[in-house]
Amino acid sequence: MPITGQLLIGRARVRGQHGDFHAIDARTGEPFGAAFGGATMADLDRACALADEAFDAYRESTLEARAAFLETIGRNIVAIGDELIERCMAETGLPRARLEGERARTVSQLALFASVVRSGDFLDARIDPAQPDRRPQPRVDLRMRSIAIGPVAVFGASNFPLAFSVAGGDTASALAAGCPVIVKAHSAHPGTSELVGLAIQQAVQDCGLPEGVFSLLFTSRRGIGQALVADPRIRAVGFTGSRSGGMELIKIANARPEPIPVYAEMSSINPVILLPDALAQRADVIARQFVASLTLGAGQFCTNPGLVLAVDDHGLHAFERAAEAALAQVPAATMLTPGIYASYLAGIERLEAHGDVERLAKGVAGERLQARAALFATSAEAFMADPSLREEVFGAASLIVRCRDVDALHRLLGSLEGQLTTTIYLDASDGEAARGLLPTLERKAGRIVVNGFGTGVEVGHAMVHGGPFPATSDTRTTSVGSGAIGRFLRPVSYQDFPELLLPSALRTENPLGLTRRIDGVLGRQG
Ligand code: NAP
């Protein structure tokens, strides 16, 4: 399928006239392939108008139709074949095996949301039947369901060009909820975005849905993304990326005459706590697992272990030596974009120049635009004194903080910002220390991992990929797993409605066969 660089606006393919840009080969930093035409304000307006027009019909499409649509998107993505993988490899520098795995994850994520839609549980249907004889006041008939929030703008991630981009978690959960989606393609992988966008556009057509259910805009200018967030027809935003980008979009959303939620997943350094008994028993093994997690995908994971906290004793020294040895063997790796590479280098140089930070090890040197993994250490006192040491260095860099005892470690943990994950390594006699840390761990993170690392993110029903600010802008939510659909729904109550006017999810005979809460009790009563 030739990549043309055209916008996808509803069913149309349109040449954007607001400045051209090219995909960049991650390995060479050179532009390649067809130019992408940037969207104009008129293109943006058309996409928003179509999404608004499609909303009422799409949100009331049958559960089966919507589930089938999500599955069709998955099939269409697979049908693109190797062209998608090869294009994505060129644009991101990520290896084939990783991208094939990510494609499978993208398709299974769509299938998960299809099953969520079919079950209808996300509608959260509730019926409090009328009690005309209640004294002193009769009770009204009150029924509730969740409805889609409205058209959603999605800003995909650079580091998951398939599973968290055009057809990724934000898009899948918004479409599952019944929201039309407009994606602002990430400029780091525009060709990949076009191919996946075409698969969704085709699925809209295959399934006979209104064309405005999906549009894809290219732009190299920040103003278009910002205007999308400001557009009154957009009702929510999904964003994965930098803290500065997320905060800017949140500011725009809050400044609208009618503010809207921005679900931004931003910055996290994912502290790893190594308790003394665990280190005494198996410092070597933990060090190897740590280095593997740290350097996975050139460290470009939002759950990358960027901070290690441990008591400064023999166990930690053994861990440091083993981690240094393992890290020194790690080959340099191409980063997603020359810009991300430059930020990584700047972060490393900042740590190297810091008077209280010791560089423990560096990975093998590579070619131009290839980043070397790096491991640093500092004291708890230095870490507490300098807020810049808490800043995320996106890539395979981590800082070990040597603490005097578990109490000092606990205080330091309590001073950290919100995180996507925390990890705690423990062994038999660490139980009491772990129990003491747990309330603080729960306050800090969306997911707490024991004896493992957070870099693998399972897509399921119990996954939380979220956490307190700045990990996300809304600590009550997750952007991975079936719970992500909740971000794009809102509850509506129907009081004393005649049966005929009720949505089918709330009709007394329960035509959809839903599990509903009748007077607070879950069941399938009709
Ligand atoms: P980014 O620069 O924030 O870009 C993300 C998306 O938002 C892109 O589409 C970008 O447009 C757009 N954007 C950014 N700032 C904007 C603004 N002020 N106005 C309008 N649009 C804006 O992030 P990135 O380059 O993809 O990723 C690198 C950083 O993101 C890393 O430093 C890392 O910390 C963070 N990150 C976090 C996670 C996580 O899950 N927490 C995941 C991945 C990355 P363009 O395409 O035009 O740049």
Residues whose N, C-alpha, C, O or C-beta is under 5 A from the ligand:
A	BS01	NAP	F155 G156 A157 S158 N159 K184 A185 H186 S187 A188 T219 S220 R222 G225 Q226 T240 G241 S242 G245 E248 E265 M266 S267 S268 C302 E392 F394 A471
